[in-house]
Amino acid sequence: MTTPGPGPRPGPGPDPGRLGFDTGHPGTGPETGHLGFGTGPDPGLRPDSRPEPGGPDSGSRPGASGDERLARAALSRAVEPGDEHAGRWLRRYGAVGFLDRLLDTAPARRPPRGDGDPVPGTGPKRVASWRLRAAAADPGRDLATIRDLGGRFLVPGDTEWPRQLDDLADARPLGLWVRGPADLRAWALRSVALVGARACTPYGAHTAADLATGLARQGWVVVSGAAYGIDGAAHRGALAAGGATVAVLACGVDTPYPRGHAQLIDRIAEQGLVVGELPPESHPTPSRFILRNRVIAALTRGTVVIEAQHRSGSLVTARAAARLGRHTMGVPGPVTSALSAGVHELLRGDAVLVTDADEIVELVGEMGQLAPARRGPVLPRDLLAPAAAHILEAVPARGPTPTTVIARRAGTTPDDTLAKLYELHSLGFVERHGEGWQLTNTATPAPNVRRGGT
């Protein structure tokens, strides 16, 4: 596999607390009660669903038990991404306990009457749908599929699990299916999301690629959704610079979508990471695209929107980032372009205007990583002393003018005016013609070329 260039390298990653989040202790596994996740009563799967001791899924990755991983793999098939009702079940019973209640409907395994409604507000149709999907799930097959692809299934408590996803609370992913050689947790610590319109303009595509290239060259990871338009341009910009990029999909990581980006997604899997909440062979839906955006927002340190209409999924990502306390940025465009209208509305709020990679890094990077000051060119007349500049402004643009007229226009005495005029003459700003003064002709001579033929 190709090792990314200047981006962060696979490995243990930087100090967990250095960049402001992910302050847990990797490799220790989830403690009972951490964020409400415990084993709960009656832990364990059905006997025919348990991994065999020493099997490939039994503790195959550090930080989570084989039962926990298997249960979450099954639940990722049964529950839609971002379902907060399911998140509350998980918080109460844990993944294994939740799955047991979905798979076993015997009265003895149901919560006692005195326990009340375990999740207020969860309708019977939703629970019935979970049970139907859970009964049809084959988590062992899904884990074998991702393993055959050279990938893995990450769950909370794994060393590689990005702890900033815990900010999503009950909407936190059940797990992440990952393809690629790098360490997701280490990369997420130094990542920026670049998102925008699918039907972007050439200006938007160029800007996205330029920003991604600049961020990659400074060692930042570019995260996007692998869609047409801005997403694809951002991924290609990072790859072209030999940098690191992560594609967060709204489908299975073995099901490239859109189909036209199949080669791009395969290249990202070789040089970067392809991530998704849905198990293998899962297909995207409109709602899954919207829910996928919360993962992009939570995974990164900030979100940059490049071209978006008023009704755009990219704005959903930016608003989710703002709710999570991440930096929200936007790239301005023409005021006549409907594709920039959503970005401009974002900038009228709390988002920060950015125009290049340096300005993005100034917000999301370490203290003191300031963008260079922006200013126009320094003209020779900017270096003049105030008195001489005042006299120069009083010299008319056309025709020689007597010293007395210039002095009257400047509001000074003729002697002071004449002294400053000689100073300006020595510097090449004015020239004398008889008794008058005029500005030096600085027009560029026409090039010595023949026109109208050869």
For each residue, the residues with C-beta under 8 A, 3 or more apart:
1: 181 270 271
2: 270 271
3: 9 10 181 271
4: 7 8 9 182 242 243 244 271 272
5: 216 241 242 243 244
6: 216 217 218 219 241 242 243
7: 4 187 216 219 220 221 238 242 243 244 245 272
8: 4 13 14 182 186 187 189 190 219 221 244
9: 3 4 182 186
10: 3 181 182 183 186
11: 183 186
12: 183 186
13: 8 16 183 185 186 187 189
14: 8 18 19 186 189 190
15: 18
16: 13 22 23 24 25 26 163 189
17: 20 22 23
18: 14 15 189
19: 14 22 189 190 301 366
20: 17 301
21: 163 164 167 189
22: 16 17 19 162 163 164 185 188 189
23: 16 17 163
24: 16 28 163
25: 16 28
26: 16 63 159 185
27: 62 63 159
28: 24 25 31 63 157
29: 62 63 64 65 157
30: 34 35 37 63 64 68 156 157
31: 28 34
32: 37 38 39
33: 36 37 38
34: 30 31 37
35: 30 91 156 166 169
36: 33 90 91 92
37: 30 32 33 34 90 91 94 95 156
38: 32 33 94
39: 32 43 94 96 97
40: 43 92 93 94 96 97 98
41: 93 97
42: 97 100 109
43: 39 40 67 94 96 97 100
44: 50 67 96 100
45: 49 50 67 70 71 96 99 100 103
46: 49 50 100 103 104
47: 50
48:
49: 45 46 70 74 103 139 140
50: 44 45 46 47 67 70
51: 55 56 57 58 66 67 70 140
52: 55 58
53: 58
54: 58
55: 51 52 58 66
56: 51 60 143 144 147
57: 51 60 66 69 70 140 143
58: 51 52 53 54 55 66
59: 62 64 65 66
60: 56 57 66 69
61: 64 69 152 154 158 159 160
62: 27 29 59 158 159
63: 26 27 28 29 30 155 157 158 159 161
64: 29 30 59 61 68 69 155 156 157 158
65: 29 59 68 69
66: 51 55 57 58 59 60 69 70
67: 43 44 45 50 51 70 71 96
68: 30 64 65 71 72 94 95 96 155 157
69: 57 60 61 64 65 66 72 73 143 153 155 175
70: 45 49 50 51 57 66 67 73 74 139 140 143
71: 45 67 68 74 75 95 96 98 99 139
72: 68 69 75 76 95 153 155 174 175
73: 69 70 76 77 137 139 142 143 153 175 279
74: 49 70 71 77 78 99 134 137 139
75: 71 72 78 79 86 90 95 98 99 134 174
76: 72 73 79 142 174 175 177 277 278 279
77: 73 74 133 134 136 137 138 139 142 279
78: 74 75 102 130 131 133 134 137
79: 75 76 83 86 130 133 174
80: 83 287 288 291
81: 173 277 278 288 291 292 295
82: 168 171 291 294
83: 79 80 86 87 171
84: 87 88 169 170 171
85: 88 89 119 121 122 126
86: 75 79 83 89 90 98 130 174
87: 83 84 90 91 169 170 171 172
88: 84 85 91 92 119 122 170
89: 85 86 92 93 98 101 118 119 122
90: 36 37 75 86 87 93 94 95 98 170 174
91: 35 36 37 87 88 170
92: 36 40 88 89 98 118 119
93: 40 41 89 90 97 98 100 101 118
94: 37 38 39 40 43 68 90 97 98
95: 37 68 71 72 75 90 98 99 155 174
96: 39 40 43 44 45 67 68 71 99 100
97: 39 40 41 42 43 93 94 100 101
98: 40 71 75 86 89 90 92 93 94 95 101 102
99: 45 71 74 75 95 96 102 103 134
100: 42 43 44 45 46 93 96 97 103 104 109
101: 89 93 97 98 104 109 110 111
102: 78 98 99 127 130 131 134 135
103: 45 46 49 99 100 131 134 135
104: 46 100 101 109
105: 109 110 131
106: 109 110
107: 110
108:
109: 42 100 101 104 105 106
110: 101 105 106 107
111: 101 115 118
112: 115
113:
114:
115: 111 112 118
116:
117: 120 122
118: 89 92 93 111 115
119: 85 88 89 92 122
120: 117
121: 85
122: 85 88 89 117 119 126 127
123: 126 127
124: 127 128
125: 128 129
126: 85 122 123 129 130
127: 102 122 123 124 130 131
128: 124 125 131 132
129: 125 126 132 133
130: 78 79 86 102 126 127 133 134
131: 78 102 103 105 127 128 134 135
132: 128 129 135 136
133: 77 78 79 129 130 136 137
134: 74 75 77 78 99 102 103 130 131 137
135: 102 103 131 132
136: 77 132 133
137: 73 74 77 78 133 134 142
138: 77 141 142
139: 49 70 71 73 74 77 142 143
140: 49 51 57 70 143 144
141: 138 144 145
142: 73 76 77 137 138 139 145 146 153 279 280
143: 56 57 69 70 73 139 140 146 147 153
144: 56 140 141 147 148
145: 141 142 148 149 254 280 281
146: 142 143 149 151 152 153 177 179 253 254 279 280
147: 56 143 144 150 151 152
148: 144 145
149: 145 146 179 253 254 280
150: 147 179
151: 146 147 177 178 179 180 253
152: 61 146 147 160 177 178
153: 69 72 73 142 143 146 175 176 177 178
154: 61 158 160 161 175 176 177 178 184
155: 63 64 68 69 72 95 158 161 174 175
156: 30 35 37 64 161 165 166 172 175
157: 28 29 30 63 64 68 161
158: 61 62 63 64 154 155 161
159: 26 27 61 62 63 185
160: 61 152 154 178 183 184 185
161: 63 154 155 156 157 158 165 176 184 185
162: 22 165 184 185 188 189 299
163: 16 21 22 23 24 166 185
164: 21 22 167 188 298 299
165: 156 161 162 168 172 173 295 298 299
166: 35 156 163 169 172
167: 21 164 298 324 325
168: 82 165 171 172 173 294 295 298 324
169: 35 84 87 166 172
170: 84 87 88 90 91
171: 82 83 84 87 168 294
172: 87 156 165 166 168 169
173: 81 165 168 176 277 295
174: 72 75 76 79 86 90 95 155 277
175: 69 72 73 76 153 154 155 156 277
176: 153 154 161 173 184 275 276 277
177: 76 146 151 152 153 154 252 253 275 276 277 278 279 280
178: 151 152 153 154 160 184 253 273 274 275
179: 146 149 150 151 253 254 269 273 274 275
180: 151 246 268 269 270 271 272 273 274
181: 1 3 10 270
182: 4 8 9 10 186 187 244 272 273
183: 10 11 12 13 160 186 187
184: 154 160 161 162 176 178 187 188 246 273 275
185: 13 22 26 159 160 161 162 163 188 189
186: 8 9 10 11 12 13 14 182 183 189 190
187: 7 8 13 182 183 184 190 191 221 244 246 273
188: 22 162 164 184 185 191 221 246 299 300
189: 8 13 14 16 18 19 21 22 162 185 186 301
190: 8 14 19 186 187 219 220 221 301
191: 187 188 220 221 222 223 246 299 300 301
192: 215 220 221 222 223 300 301 302 303 304 360 364
193: 223 224 296 297 299 300 302 303 304 317 321
194: 208 211 212 215 222 223 224 230 231 234 304 306
195: 224 225 230 231 234 293 296 303 304 305 306 308 313 314 317 318
196: 200 204 208 229 230 231 305 306 307 308 314
197: 200 204 229 230 306 307 308 309 312 314 339
198: 227 228 229 230 231
199: 228 229 339
200: 196 197 204 205 208 229 230 233 306 307 339
201: 204 205 307 333 337 339
202: 205 206
203: 206 207 307 333 334
204: 196 197 200 201 207 208 229 230 233 306 307 333 339
205: 200 201 202 208 209 229 230 233
206: 202 203 209 210 233
207: 203 204 210 211 306 331
208: 194 196 200 204 205 211 212 230 233 234 237 306
209: 205 206 212 213 233 234 236 237 240
210: 206 207 213 214 237 356 357
211: 194 207 208 214 215 234 237 304 306 331 356 357 360
212: 194 208 209 215 216 222 233 234 235 236 237 238 241 243 245
213: 209 210 216 217 237 238 240 241 243 357
214: 210 211 217 218 356 357 358
215: 192 194 211 212 218 220 221 222 238 243 357 360 361
216: 5 6 7 212 213 219 220 222 237 238 241 242 243 244 245
217: 6 213 214 241 243 357
218: 6 214 215 357 361
219: 6 7 8 190 216 243
220: 7 190 191 192 215 216 243 244 357 361 364
221: 7 8 187 188 190 191 192 215 238 243 244 245 246 272
222: 191 192 194 212 215 216 234 235 237 238 243 244 245 246
223: 191 192 193 194 245 246 247 248 296 299 300
224: 193 194 195 227 230 231 234 235 245 246 247 248 296
225: 195 231 247 248 249 250 289 292 293 296
226: 231 232 235 247 248 249 256 257 258 261 264 265 268 274
227: 198 224 230 231 232 258 261
228: 198 199 231 232 258 260 261
229: 196 197 198 199 200 204 205 232 233 307
230: 194 195 196 197 198 200 204 205 208 224 227 233 234 306 307 314
231: 194 195 196 198 224 225 226 227 228 234 235
232: 226 227 228 229 235 236 261 264
233: 200 204 205 206 208 209 212 229 230 236 237
234: 194 195 208 209 211 212 222 224 230 231 237 238 245 306
235: 212 222 224 226 231 232 238 239 245 247 264 268
236: 209 212 232 233 239 240 264
237: 208 209 210 211 212 213 216 222 233 234 240 241
238: 7 212 213 215 216 221 222 234 235 241 243 244 245 272
239: 235 236 242 243 245 267 268 271 272
240: 209 213 236 237
241: 5 6 212 213 216 217 237 238
242: 4 5 6 7 216 239
243: 4 5 6 7 212 213 215 216 217 219 220 221 222 238 239
244: 4 5 7 8 182 187 216 220 221 222 238 271 272
245: 7 212 216 221 222 223 224 234 235 238 239 268 271 272 273
246: 180 184 187 188 191 221 222 223 224 268 272 273 274 275 299
247: 223 224 225 226 235 265 268 272 273 274 275
248: 223 224 225 226 275 276 292 295 296 299
249: 225 226 252 253 255 257 265 274 275 276 278 284 292
250: 225 257 276 278 284 285 288 289 291 292
251: 255 257 276 278 282 283 284 288
252: 177 249 255 276 278 279 280 281 282 283
253: 146 149 151 177 178 179 249 269 274 275 276 280
254: 145 146 149 179 280 281
255: 249 251 252 280 281 282 283
256: 226 259 261 262 265 266
257: 226 249 250 251 261 283 284
258: 226 227 228 261
259: 256 262
260: 228
261: 226 227 228 232 256 257 258 264 265
262: 256 259 265 266
263: 266 267
264: 226 232 235 236 261 267 268
265: 226 247 249 256 261 262 268 269 274
266: 256 262 263 269 270
267: 239 263 264 270 271
268: 180 226 235 239 245 246 247 264 265 271 272 273 274
269: 179 180 253 265 266 272 273 274
270: 1 2 180 181 266 267
271: 1 2 3 4 180 239 244 245 267 268
272: 4 7 180 182 221 238 239 244 245 246 247 268 269
273: 178 179 180 182 184 187 245 246 247 268 269
274: 178 179 180 226 246 247 249 253 265 268 269
275: 176 177 178 179 184 246 247 248 249 253 295
276: 176 177 248 249 250 251 252 253 282 292
277: 76 81 173 174 175 176 177 292 295
278: 76 81 177 249 250 251 252 282 288
279: 73 76 77 142 146 177 252 282
280: 142 145 146 149 177 252 253 254 255
281: 145 252 254 255
282: 251 252 255 276 278 279
283: 251 252 255 257
284: 249 250 251 257 288 289
285: 250 288 289
286: 289 290
287: 80 290 291
288: 80 81 250 251 278 284 285 291 292
289: 225 250 284 285 286 292 293 313
290: 286 287 293 313 316
291: 80 81 82 250 287 288 294 295
292: 81 225 248 249 250 276 277 288 289 295 296
293: 195 225 289 290 296 297 313 314 316 317 320
294: 82 168 171 291 297 298 317 320
295: 81 165 168 173 248 275 277 291 292 298 299
296: 193 195 223 224 225 248 292 293 299 300 303 317
297: 193 293 294 300 303 317 318 320 321 324 326
298: 164 165 167 168 294 295 320 324 326
299: 162 164 165 188 191 193 223 246 248 295 296
300: 188 191 192 193 223 296 297 303 321 326
301: 19 20 189 190 191 192 326 327 364
302: 192 193 321 326 327 328 329 360 363 364
303: 192 193 195 296 297 300 317 318 321 326 327 328 329
304: 192 193 194 195 211 329 330 331 354 360
305: 195 196 308 314 315 317 318 328 329 330 331 342 343 346 351
306: 194 195 196 197 200 204 207 208 211 230 234 330 331 343
307: 196 197 200 201 203 204 229 230 331 333 337 339 340 343
308: 195 196 197 305 312 314 315 339 340 342 343 346
309: 197 312 338 339 341 342
310: 315 341 342 345
311: 315 342
312: 197 308 309 315 316 342
313: 195 289 290 293 316 317
314: 195 196 197 230 293 305 308 317 318 342
315: 305 308 310 311 312 318 319 342 346
316: 290 293 312 313 319 320
317: 193 195 293 294 296 297 303 305 313 314 320 321
318: 195 297 303 305 314 315 321 322 328 330 346 351
319: 315 316 322 323 328
320: 293 294 297 298 316 317 323 324
321: 193 297 300 302 303 317 318 324 326 327 328
322: 318 319 325 326 328 350 351
323: 319 320
324: 167 168 297 298 320 321
325: 167 322
326: 297 298 300 301 302 303 321 322
327: 301 302 303 321 352 363 364
328: 302 303 305 318 319 321 322 346 350 351 352
329: 302 303 304 305 351 352 353 354 360 363
330: 304 305 306 318 343 344 346 347 351 352 353 354
331: 207 211 304 305 306 307 343 353 354 355
332: 340 343 344 347 353 355
333: 201 203 204 307 337 339 340 343 344
334: 203 337 340
335: 340 344
336:
337: 201 307 333 334 340 341
338: 309 341
339: 197 199 200 201 204 307 308 309 333
340: 307 308 332 333 334 335 337 343 344
341: 309 310 337 338 344 345
342: 305 308 309 310 311 312 314 315 345 346
343: 305 306 307 308 330 331 332 333 340 346 347
344: 330 332 333 335 340 341 347 348
345: 310 341 342 348 349
346: 305 308 315 318 328 330 342 343 349 351
347: 330 332 343 344 351 352 353
348: 344 345
349: 345 346
350: 322 328
351: 305 318 322 328 329 330 346 347
352: 327 328 329 330 347 363
353: 329 330 331 332 347
354: 304 329 330 331 359 360 363
355: 331 332 359
356: 210 211 214 359 360 371
357: 210 211 213 214 215 217 218 220 360 361
358: 214 361 362 371 372
359: 354 355 356 362 363 371
360: 192 211 215 302 304 329 354 356 357 363 364
361: 215 218 220 357 358 364 365 369 371
362: 358 359 365 369 370 371
363: 302 327 329 352 354 359 360
364: 192 220 301 302 327 360 361
365: 361 362 369
366: 19 369
367:
368:
369: 361 362 365 366
370: 362
371: 356 358 359 361 362 374
372: 358
373:
374: 371
375: 378
376:
377:
378: 375 382 383
379: 382
380: 383 384 427 429
381: 384 389 392 429
382: 378 379
383: 378 380
384: 380 381 388 389 392 424 427 429
385: 388 389
386: 389 390
387: 390 391 416 420
388: 384 385 391 392 420 423 424
389: 381 384 385 386 392 393
390: 386 387 393 394 410 412
391: 387 388 394 395 406 410 412 417 420 421 424
392: 381 384 388 389 395 424 429 430
393: 389 390 410
394: 390 391 406 407 409 410 417
395: 391 392 401 406 421 424 430 437 438 439
396: 399 401 409 438 439
397: 439
398: 438
399: 396 436 438
400: 432 433 434 435 436 437 438
401: 395 396 405 406 436 437 438
402: 405 406 435 436 437
403: 406 407 414 417 418 421 435 436 437
404: 407 408 414
405: 401 402 408 409
406: 391 394 395 401 402 403 409 410 417 421 437
407: 394 403 404 410 412 413 414 416 417
408: 404 405 411
409: 394 396 405 406
410: 390 391 393 394 406 407 417
411: 408
412: 390 391 407 416 417
413: 407 416 417
414: 403 404 407 417 418
415: 418 419
416: 387 407 412 413 419 420
417: 391 394 403 406 407 410 412 413 414 420 421
418: 403 414 415 421 422
419: 415 416 422 423
420: 387 388 391 416 417 423 424
421: 391 395 403 406 417 418 424 425 430 432 437
422: 418 419 425 426
423: 388 419 420 426 427
424: 384 388 391 392 395 420 421 427 429 430
425: 421 422 428 429 430 431 432 437
426: 422 423
427: 380 384 423 424
428: 425 440
429: 380 381 384 392 424 425 439 440
430: 392 395 421 424 425 437 438 439 440
431: 425 437 438 439 440
432: 400 421 425 436 437
433: 400 436 437 438
434: 400
435: 400 402 403
436: 399 400 401 402 403 432 433
437: 395 400 401 402 403 406 421 425 430 431 432 433
438: 395 396 398 399 400 401 430 431 433
439: 395 396 397 429 430 431
440: 428 429 430 431
441:
442:
443:
444:
445:
446:
447:
448:
449:
450: 453 454
451:
452:
453: 450
454: 450
